Amino acid sequence: MNGKQYNKNLSLSLIVIVIITGLIGIAGYYIESEPPLTNNRFYIQNSSGAVLFEHQRHIDLTEGCEVCHHELVLSDDKTECSECHDDDYLPEDLSHDKLTIISDHTCNYCHQVGEYTDIQSCRSCHLAENELTGLVSCLECHDDDYTPEDLSHDEMQEIHEYNCENCHNIQAIGTVYHGYCSECHTNETPQQFTNADGSIRCQNCHLK
């Protein structure tokens, strides 16, 4: 094969490679793909030092998204106590607050999880600071003759333009993170996340 023929073949090969590469690039641009939700590893930035959060690791350790993403727990339908407890168990024996601090106890033990809603960023509702906690008084919006029993939680959510802030004082983002993360960490792996006196070991989460 002479030099001219070799150069011609080489040029043709290069052109074919460029065309194929271009077509693959264009196809990749137009083919829609779902972004991976499960292998995220990212830093939560804050003034006390960023926190490395491994989403997949937390998914593997929990029984469902609703354990952390409370907005997925939508329904008033509750699991009957008798499904897990003997007939002599009375719900009045424990307050809701006491139920939520039982190790390995999650919302879906008692609450039916409603239809899937898009998971939101915590910061879309939880501001940097908020001194208020608990529920907003019904009387701030309603007359004296209104009672909360008039509507179920599900019915309230169906009201047009009704959202969580209408009834709930949204907690500050720091309060939420410390409440959710610290409670679980100290219950599950106290040797890693607490000091000898039981206090939280901040540096195990906050990177400085």
N, C-alpha and C positions, 0 to 999 in steps of 0.2 A: 504494500500500500504506500503510495507516495505521500509526501507531506501535505499536499493540497487536499487530497481526499481525507486524510486523517483530521486536518483542521475543520473540514466541512462536517465530518461525522461528530466531532467534539462540539462544534457550535450547535448542531442539531440536538445533541443530547442535552446540552445546557438549556436550550430553549424549551425542550420538553419538560425538564425538571422545574424550571421557573414557572411554566404554565400550570403544572400539577400542584406545585406549592401554592400558587395564587388561588387555584380553585379550592384547595383544602382550607385556606385561610378565609375565603369568602363564605364557604359552607359553614365553617365554625362560627362565623359572625352571625349567620342567620338562624342556625339551629338553636332553639331555646333549651336551656338546661336548668334544672333545679339547683339552686345554690346549696352546698352541703351545710346542714345545720348541726351536725353531730360532732365534727372534729375541731370545733373552734377552740382556740387557745388564745386568750387575749388579756390585756391589762386593764383593770378598772382604775382609772386615774382619780386620785384624791389628794388632799393636802397632807394627809398623814403618811403618804408613801403609796405608790401604786400596788395593787393586789393582782397577782397572776391568777386568772381563773381558767380552769380546764373544764369546759362544758361537757365533753364526752365522758370524762371521769365521773362527773356528778350524775349524768344520765345513767351510767352503769350502776351507781350506788342507790338510786331511788326507784320507786315502783311506778312512777309516772310523772309527766311534766307538771301536773297540777300540784305536786308536792312543793315546788318552788314558785310556779306561776299561778298564783291564787286566782287570777281572773278567769282561769279555765274552770273553776268550781262555780257552776252557775245555778244548779237546780235546788229547789226547796225539798225535793224528794230525798228522804234520809233512809239509810239502812236501819232496819229494826234491830234494837239492842239484842233481841233473842237469837239473832243469827250468829252471834259470837259468844253471848253470855247465857248463863242459866236463868231460869224464870224468876229466881229470887233477886236478880240484879235490878236496881232502881236507878234510872238516869240521874235522879236528884242526888245520888251519892257523890257525884263529882261535878264540879262546875265546868264550863267550857274551857276556861283558862287552865284548869288542872288536867283536862283531857289532852290539851295540845302539848303539854310538856312531858307526857309519857314517852319514854324512849321508843323509837320505831313507830310511833302513832302518827298517822298522816290524815289529812282532810278526807281522803277517799275511803277511810275506814267507816265513816258515818254519812258522808255526803255523796250523793250520786253526782258524777261529773257530767255536765251538760254537753251540748254540741261544741265541737272544736271552734275556738276563735283564734285569730292570729295572735301569737305571743308578742307582747309589747316590751319595749325597753322600760325598765323600772323608772328611769328618769322622766319618762313622758307623763307620769302622774305624781311621782314623789319628788318634791322640790328639795333644794339644798337644805332649807331650814323650815321647820314648822313646829311650833310649840304645842299645837292642839293635838289631842288624841281622842279616840272614841267616836261616838255618833253625834251628829248634829241634832239638836232638839227639833222634833216635828213641828213645834209651835213657831219656829222661825219662818215657816212657809204656810202652815195650815192654821185654821181656826181652832178654838178650844175644843170643839166637839169632834175633832178628828182623832181617831185612834189607829195606831199602826196595824192593828188586826184587820182593818178594812181591806188591805191589799197584801198579797203574799209577796215575797222577794222576787219571784219570777214575774208576777204581774207588774211590779214596779219597773222592772227592766224593759218591759214591752212598751212603756210610755214613751212617746216621741221626745227626743232630745233629753231623756233622763239618763244620768250617768252616776257613777259611784260617788262623786263629790257632793251630790245633792243630799246624801245622808251620812257619808263617812268623812271625818276629818282625816285627810290623807297624811300619813306620817312622813317625816323627813327621810331622805334617802339614807343618811347615815344610820338612823334608828332602825330602818328596815334591814339593811345589810348586817348590822351588828346583831339584831334580833334573830334573823334567819340563820346566818352563818355561824355565829358563836354558839348558839344553842345546839345545833347539830354537831359541830366540831367537838364541843365539850362532852356531849353525850356519847359520840361514837369513838373518838380517839383523844381522850383527855390527856394521855401521856405525851401527845405531840403538841397540843394546843393550849395547855394550861401549865402554870408554874406549880411548884410544890405546895403552895398555900391555896391552890384552886383558882387563882386569878388568871385572866386571859393573857396568853403570851402573844402580844401584839406583833412582834417581829416575825412570827411564823407566817403571817399573812401579808403584812405591810413591808414592802421592799424599800430600803433607804439607800 
